[in-house]
Amino acid sequence: MKAEKVISHSCAVLLIGSSIALAFIQVMDIKDIASGTLMYIAQAFLLAGSIFGLEFYIQKLTSIIQHEKG
């Protein structure tokens, strides 16, 4: 189970990093960011946010359920 967390968090960080790098390269090269690049950035940030957000939601829900049982 620990390996799954490492892999998912690594993918989320890789998505964010690649988005920033791609935007930086385009700005340096053509002084603009294409609409396709903006779509990639938006989708990458949504996926990365959902990876981190879902884990937080599950932890919070588990905590509430454990509190109600105890």
N, C-alpha and C positions, 0 to 999 in steps of 0.2 A: 504494500500500500504506500510505503514511503517513496518508492521509485516512481509511482504514478504522480505524486505531488511534484517531485523534482522535474519530471518530464513536462507536465502541464505548465508549471511556472517558468521553465526554461523556454518553452514555446511562446508564452505570453511576452516574456522579456525580449525574445528574438523578434517577435512581431512589432513591438514598439520600437526597438532599435532599428529594424530595417525600414520602418516608416520614416523615422527621423532622418536616416541616412539617405533614403531615396529623395526626400524633399530637399535636403541640403545639396545633393548632387545636381538636381534639376535647377535649383536657384543659381548655383554657381555656373552651370553650363548655359542655360537659356534665359536666365533672369526671370523665370516664370514657373508656375507649377501647373501642369496639365490637369484637366478634369479627371482623367483616369487615375492619375496619381493621388488626387484628393479622395477619390472613391476607395482606393486601396488603403489610404491612411485611415479613413473613417471605419472601414470594415475591420482593419487590424486593431484599432483602438476599441471597437465594440467587442470583438472576440476576447482581447486581453482583459478588458474590464469585466466581461462575464466570467472569465476563468477565476479572477480574484474575487469578484462579488459573490459568485455561487458558493465558493468555499466559506466565505464569511457568513452567508445566510445559513448554510448547513450547520456551522458551529453554533450560531445563535439559536437555531431551532432545537438542536440537540441539547443545549444548555437549558432551554425552557422546559423541554420534556423531562429531563433529569430532575429539574427542580420540582416539577409537579409530582413526580413519582416519590421523591425523597421526602 
